[in-house]
Amino acid sequence: AVLVFGVALHPAHRYQSIPFRANSIPLLQPPELPFFL
């Protein structure tokens, strides 16, 4: 869900970050949620 929102909001930036974030979901998910909202 977080990655999908990221891609929808910032396609160019998030597409490059998907592989990195996929490995760091547990670490990045908490700070990313408020950032998206």
N, C-alpha and C positions, 0 to 999 in steps of 0.2 A: 504493500500500500504506500509506504513511504517513498519507495523508488518510483512508483508509478506517478505519484504526485510531483516528485522532483522532475521527472522527464516532461510532464505536461507543463510545468511552470518554467523550467529552464532546460529546453531540449539540448542545446549545444553543450552547456556546462554539465548537465547531469548524465548525458550519454557517455561522456568521457569518465565520469566518476562512478558509473554503475559497477564496474568490476571491483574497484577499490571499496566502495560502500557495501557491496555484497559480502565481502569478507569481514567488514567491520560493523555490520548491522547492529549487533548488541551494544557496541560502543558509541556509534554515531546516531543511532535511532533516537535516544532521549533528547539530545540537543537539537536534532534536526526537526523534530515534531513542532516545537514552539516556533522555530525559524520559519517553517512553511506556513503555519497558521498566523 
